[in-house]
Amino acid sequence: MTRLLIVHLRPYWREVLLVVGLLFVQAITNLYLPELNADIINNGVAKGDTDYILRTGGTMLAVTVLLGIASIVAVYWAAKVAMSFGRDLRSAIFRKVVAFSQREVNHFGTASLITRNTNDVQQVQTVVLMAMTVMVSAPIMIVGGLIMALRQDVPLSGILLVIVPLMAVIIGTLVRRAMPLFRAMQLRIDRINQVMRDTLAGIRVIRAFVRTDYEERRFDEANRDLFATSLSVNRLFALMIPTLMGIMNLSMVGVLWFGGIRVDSGGMPIGNLTAFLQYITQILFAVMMATMMFVIVPRAAVSSARIVEVLDTEPSIHDPLEPVRPPRTGRVEFRDVEFRYPGAEAPVLRGISFTAGPGETTAIVGSTGSGKSTLVNLIPRFYDVTGGAVLVDGVDVRQLERADLWSRIALVPQRAFLFGGTVASNLRYGNEEATDEDLWRALETAQARDFVEAMEGRLEAPIAQGGTNVSGGQRQRLAIARALVKRAPICIFDDTFSALDFGTDARLRAALRRDLADATVIIVAQRVGTILHADRIVVLEDGGVAGIGTHEELMRTCPTYREIVLSQVSEEEVA
């Protein structure tokens, strides 16, 4: 946590110094007030000197005003620095997560990454705020209070030799037992977020299978785990405050008892006893304030470790030191490609070799689990190959800057995703300079113009997050239109046409052949009707290439392809 604070508070060192200076002034004035109070009692009240009381009282009032101003300004800047720290830390985590490959995202889990960027940052941000108010002033008050108490009466200050170590032992014991509980609490919050996210994302499936009760029980179990862990922590710290308050009250009784004896014997003026009581109170309250830090620091330490784990994780996929920028031709080549997921015993893909050129349509077919989507995910480097090479425009994709590589590719993923906003904002996602005319042209090609024109607001019609306010087929066509607006030399359609009826599918493919005549088109398809007229069909089976050729060639030479075709259409339809 110390490294995290140093790095992200460095830009605000001037403000931090200002706050520390103001808190020092605040502590000094607090320590000076009991001294003035003792002076009034000893030299004013005891001697009946009204003028002295008024003069010293005026000094106390001026010191109090200074104390109030210093406190207000210090809290304002402390809060501003803490909020700025939280903002910068969230931005740093977000930038790091955006740079992660799918491998790192899968390692941490989406729910955990969300928790780390929200709840964990909040815990550390709270510590920053408390540190700049409590942790700075509390030590000054404790040390200064001890010095001032010794000035009032050295023998009576011996009580502190018992009080302070006793409090330190109690606090240290509780903190040591709380650390594992705080770590468990953050994991329980991760679990809550994960269950909630699964439920919201799969609400239709849950209802369709009448599993609402099951999901409620699953959430209740995660919720109860968090409740039990939180309760254990609160029970632990519930002992702290009453114990410390008991020590504090007993200390006051001891001070009054032994102080009364000192005053009665003439060894200590009554004003000094009053000041000593105030200093003891200040010391003990400073310890109590520090105790609040001991409650939140362990949890923040766990949170900071989780944050640093994200920030210190280097993406497995990164840009080359000297990127190559070849001319944009749209050519894609697989050279003896092998890929296996981290920790997998066997490769998902092996020995994949083929070329997709501009002006050609290359289709990839195969049974479920044959590696079709994994194959096309290697082109934009969502994963890196574990053997062989994937080339774009004649260069290994690992030698291209990722932003440059992505700018050459328009991808329509298997699960079409739309962002919250409008139709226009979604279509311009890949090309902010696109005109309304460009958008309508892309919508017409994607067979989406009719339903967009029927929507209220047309291009400015609202789209809910995830596109939940449009049908699956409409969402698919809008995703296709978004890719077309980008005008990239390589277009990848990952099982994009599955949500479309046959008529829309046929019209869309005809329009794509016209609009993407010069582009390299790669289609992953389940329906053979979608890829019958492809220039090249790559058939995958168990992660390897079972055949490459046109539809007619594969029907003669590739049993796997023939089996796939005949599972969807009859011999007569094929003929």
N, C-alpha and C positions, 0 to 999 in steps of 0.2 A: 504493500500500500504506500510505503514511503516513496518508492520510485515513481509510482503513479501520480502522487501529489506533486513531487518535484517537477516532473516533466510538464504537467498540465497547469500548474500554477505559475510556472516561470514567466509567461507573458504578463502576469499581473503582479510582479514583485513590488512595484511602486505602491499599488493599492494595499498590498499585504503589509508593507512597512508602515503605511499610514495608519492602518487599523491597529497594528501592534503598538505604535506610538500613542494612539488615542487610548488604548486599553491600559497602557502604562500610566498615563495621566489619570485615568479613571481609578486605577488601583491606588495610586499615591494619594489622591484626594480622599478616597475611602479610608485609608489608613491615617490620614491627618485629622479627620473629624473627631474620633475619640480623644485624641490628644488635646484638641481645643476644648472638648466637653469637660475633660478632667481639669483643665486650666480654669474654666469658668467656676467649677465647683470649689476647687482649692483656693483660688485667689479672688473670686467674686462672691459666690454664695456664702462661703465660710466667713468672709470678712465683711459682708454686707456692702460691697463696693458695686453700686448699680451702674456707674459709668463704665467700669471694667467689664461688667456683664454685657452691656450694650455693644461696646467696641468688639469684644471677642465674638459675640453673637453675630454681628455684622460680617466679621471675617468668615464665620461658619456659613452664613448665607451665601457669600460670594463663592466660597469653595464648593457649595452645593450646586450653585448655578453652573459653575465650570464642569462639575461632575456630570450634570444632566446633559450639557451640550456635547461633551466628549462621548458619552454613552450613545446618544442619538446618532451622531455622525459615524461612530464606530460600527454600530449595528447596520446602518444603511450600506456602508461600503463592504462590510463582511457579507451581507446578503447578496449584494451585487456580484462580488467575486465568486461566491459559492454557486450562484445561478449561472454565471459565465463558465465556470469550471464544468458544471453538469452539461451545459450546451456543447462545449468543445469535446468532452469525453464521449457523448452520444454520437457526435459527428465522426469522431475517430473510429468508433466501433462500426458505425454504418459504412464508412469508406472501406474498412477492412473486410467486412462481410460481403460487400458488393464485389470485392476483388477475389473472394473465395471461389474455388471451383466447386463443382457439385460434390466432390469427395469431402471437402471440409464442411460443407453445409450438412451433409449426411452424418458426419462425425459428431458435430455438436447437436444437431437436431434443431428444427425451426423454432419449436417452443422454447428451448433453452436460450437460443440467440435473442429471442424477443425479451425474455426475462432479464438477460444480462444487459440489454440496452435500455431497460426501463427500471425494474425494481432494484437491480444491483447498482446501477448508476445513482439512483435515488438514495440508497444507503450511504454511499461514499460522499455524495453531495451534502447530505445531512451532517456527516462528520466534519467536512470542511467548514460548514457554517458554525458548528459547535466549537470546532478547534480554534476558530478565529475570534470566538467570544469567551468560551469557558476555559479552554486549554491554555490560553495565553494569560488570562487574568487570574485563574485559580492558583498557579504556582507563585505568582507575584504576591497574591493575598496571603498564601500560606507562609512563605518565607518572610514577607514583610510583617505579617501578623506576629510571627515568632519573635522577630527582632524587637518590635514595639512592645510585645508582652514582657520580654526580658527587661526592657527599659523601665517598665512600671514596677516590676518586682521579680527579682531573680529566684528566690526560694519558691514562690507560688508557681512559677513557670515549670517547676518539676512535674506538675500534673500532666503536662504535655508529653513527657517522656513515656507515659503509660498510654495516653489516649491515641496518639498518632500511630505508633507501631501496631496497636490492637486493630485499628481501622484498616491499616494496610494489609494485615493478615486476612481479615474477613473479605475484603474486596478481592485480593489475589486468589483466594480459594474459590470464590463464586465465579470469577472470570474463567479460571482454568476448567471448571466443569461446564461452563456455558459454550465454549468454542465448538465442541462437536455438535451440540444442539443447533447452533446457528448454521453450521454447514448442512445439517440435515434439513433445516427449515427451507433453505434456498432450493434444495433438490425437490422438496414437496411443492414449492411454488412452480418449479419447472413442470412437475407432473400435472398440476392444476391447469396450467396453460395448455399443455399437450392434449388433455382430455377435452377441454373447452374448444380448442381449435378443431379437433377431430369431429366433435359433435356438430359444430356450426358448418364445417365443410361437407359433412355427410348427412345433413338433416333429412334429405329426401330418401336416402337409402335407409336410414333409421326408421322413418315412418313407413316406408314400403314394406319393411320386414317386421314391423310392429315390435321394435326393440327399444322403444322409448324408456320403458321401465328398466331395462338392462343398462342403458346409458346413464340413467339417473342414479342407479346403484353404483356404477363405475365412478361417476363424479362424486357421489356421496362418500365413497371409500377414500378417494384422493383428498377430499375436503376434510374428512375426519382425521386423516393422517397429519395434514397440516395443522389442524386444530389441536391434536394431541401434542405435537412437537412444540407449537407455540405456547400451549398451556404449561408444558414442562419448563420452558424458558421463563415464563412469567412467574411461575411458582418459585423458581430459583431466586429471581431478583425481587420477589415479594418479601423475601426474608431480609434483603439488604437494607431497605429504607427503615423498617421498624428497628432493626438491630443498631444501625448507625444513629437513629434518633434517640434510642435508649442510651447509647454511650454518650451522646451529646448532652442529654438531660442530666445524667449522672455526673457528668463533668461540671455542669453548671452548679449542681448541688455541692460538689466538692470544692469548687472555687469559692462559693459563698461561705461555706463552712470554714475553710482554712483562711480565706481572706478576712472573714469577720474576726478571727483570732488575731490576725496580723494587725488589723485596724485597732482592735481593742488594746493591744500591747503597745501601740504607737509606732510600730515598725513600718506602717504603710498608710498614707493619707487616703481618706474616703474617695476623693476624686480619682486617684490612681486605681482603686479597686473597681470603680465604675468603668474606667477605660479598659482595665484588664478584662472585665466581663465582656465588653464589646469586642475586644480583640480575639478572645476565645471564641465568641460567636462567629466572628468573621472567618477565623481559621476553620472552624467546623463546617460552616456553610460552604466555604471554598472546597473542602473535602467532599461534601455532599454534591456540589456541582461537578467535581471531578468524577464522582461516582457515576453520574449520568453518562459521562463519556465512556466509562468502563462498561456500561450497559450496551451502548451502540457501537463502540469501536470493534469488539470481537465480530459482530455481524458484518460490519463494514469491511473488516479484514478478509472475511470469507468472500464477500462480494467482490472486493478488489482483486483477489486471487483469480476469481472466475473471469473478471474483465481482462486482466493481464494475460490469461490463457488465450483469450481471443486475439488480443493485440499482438501477442508474441508468435502466434501461429502464422507461418509463412505459407502462402498459397502454393499448392503443388504444381499449379500451372501459372507461369508468369511470362512476362515479355522478355525477349532476348536482349542482350546488351547492345548488339548492333543489328537492329531489324533490317530486313530486306524489303524493298518496295517495288515489286515487279509490275509490268504493265497489266492492266485489267483485261484479261481475255475470257475468264469464266471457266477455264479448264480445271477439272477435278480428277485426280488420279489416286488410286489406292495401290500401294506396292507391298505385296505380301504382308498385309496388316494382321497383327495379332492384338487382342485386347482381353485383359482379365480384370475383374473388379478387385479392389484391395481385399486381401485375405482369402480370395477364392482359390480353390485347388486347381480348377481347370479353366482355360480361357473361354470366354463367351464367343469370341471371333478368332478365326485362325486362317491363315493363307488366303486372305482376301486380296484379289488383284483385278482391277478393271479401270477403265477411263471413261469419264463423261465429258463430252466436249460441247462447245457453244453451238446453239442451233439444234441440239439434240435433246430428246427426252429419254432419260434413263429411269427405268422402273425397278424397284426392289420388292420382291415378293418372297413369301415363305410362311411356314406354319407359325403359330403362336409360340413365342419364346425362341425363335431362330436367330434373333439378334438384329432385326431390321432397324428398329429405332436407335439401338446402340450404335449401329454402323453410321447412320447419318449424324448422330451427335458427336462423332469424332471430327467431322468437317469443321464446325465452328469452335473446336477445342473445348467443348463442355467436359470432355475427358481427353487425356492424352493416350496415344497408343502405347502398348507395352512391347510392341515389336513391329518392324516394318516402318512405313511412313505414309502419311496422307499429304498429298501435294495440291496446292491451289495456285493456279497460274504458274505452274512449273517450279514452285518453291515449297519446301516442307513447311507445314503450318506452324511448326515450332520456331521457325525463323522469321515469322511475320509478327508484327505488333498486333495484339489482339483487337484493338479498336479498328485497325486497318483491315484485319481479316473479317471482322463482323460487318464492316461497311460494304464488303463485297458479297455478302450473303443476305438474302431475304428468306426468313424461316417462318413457316406456319407449323407450330408444334401439334403433336397428337391431341393434346387437350388445349383447345383454343381458349385463350385468356384475354379478357378485355379489362381495361383500367377504368376506375370511376372517373366520369367526366362527360364528354359528349361524343357523338359519332365522329365529328371532325377531329377532336383532340386525339382520339384513338387512331384514326387513319393517318394523322400527321406524326405519329409517334416515331416513324423512321425517316421522315422528311418534313421538317418544320416549315420549309419554304414552299411546300405544295400548295397550289391554288385550288379554289373550289372546283374549277373545271377539271383539274387533275383528280380530285377526289371522286367526282361524279363518273369520270371515265373508268376509274378503278372499280367503283361500285357496279357499274354496268357490266364490266368484264366478269366480276365475281357473282353476277346474278343477284345483286343485293339492292339495286337501284329502286325497284318497285316498292319493297317494304320500307326503305328509308324515306322515300317520298311520302309514304302513307303515315309516317310517324309525325307527331306534333313537334314542330321545330325543325324537321328534316335534318340537315347536317348538325344543327345545334340541339338535337334531341338528346335528352340525358341518358347516360349509360351507367347502370349501377356497378359497383365493384364486382369484378368477376363476370360481368355481363349477365347477371341473374335476371334482368328484366327483359331479356330477349330469349327466343327459343334456341335450342342447340344448333339447328341448321342456320339460323340467322347469325348466331355467334360465330359459327364456322366461316360463313361467307364474309363477315366483317373482318375476320382475321386474315382471310385471303386478300381482301381489298387492301388491308394495311400493308401486306407484303408487296403488293403490286405498286403501291404509291412510292415505295422505296426505290424502285427502278434499279435493283442490284443485278449484276451479271450472272449470279447464281441464285436459283430459286429452289428451295427444298420444301416439299409438301409431305409431312409425316402423317400418313393415314388421314389426310385432311378431308377427304370426300365421303367419309363413312356416314356422316349425319345428313347427307343429301339424298333426295330421291333420284331415281334413275334419269328422269327427264332433266332435272336441274344439273345433275352430274354431266350429262352429255353436252348440254349447252355451255356449261362452264369450261369443259375441256376444249371444246371448239374455239371458244373465245380466248383461252390461254394459248392455244397453238398460234393464234393470230397475233396476240399482244406480246408473247414471249418468244417470237420466232428466232431472235438472235441470242437468247439467254440459254444457259445450261440449266435444264430442268431435271430435278431428281424427285421421283415420286415413290413414297412407300405406300403400298396399297394392299388391302385385303380382298377387294372385289376385282376380279380379273377383267370385268368390263371396262374398268378405269384405265387399264394399261395395255389393252390389246394392240393398239397402234403405236406403242412406244418404239423408238429406234433401237433400244437395247433393254433387255429384261435380265436382271440378275436374280437368280433363284438361290436362296439360302436354305440350308438344311443342317441343323445341329451346329451352327456357327461357321460352317464352311460353304464354299460355292458349289452348288449342285449342277449349275449350268448357266451359260450366258449366251444370249442370242435374241432373235425376234420371236414373236409368238409362234409363227409357222415352224421355225427351226426347232424351238424347244418342244413343241408338240410331237415332233418326230424323234428327238434325241434325248429328252430329259423326262424320265418317268415321274420324278417329283413334281415337276411343273404340270405334266399331264394330269396327275392325280388331283392337284389343286384346282385345275380348270374344271375337270369332270365332277368335282364335288360341288360345283356351283351351277354348271350348265350341262345340258345333255349333249350326246354325240351329234344329234341333228343340229342343235344350235351352234355347236362348234363348226360344223361343216358349212 
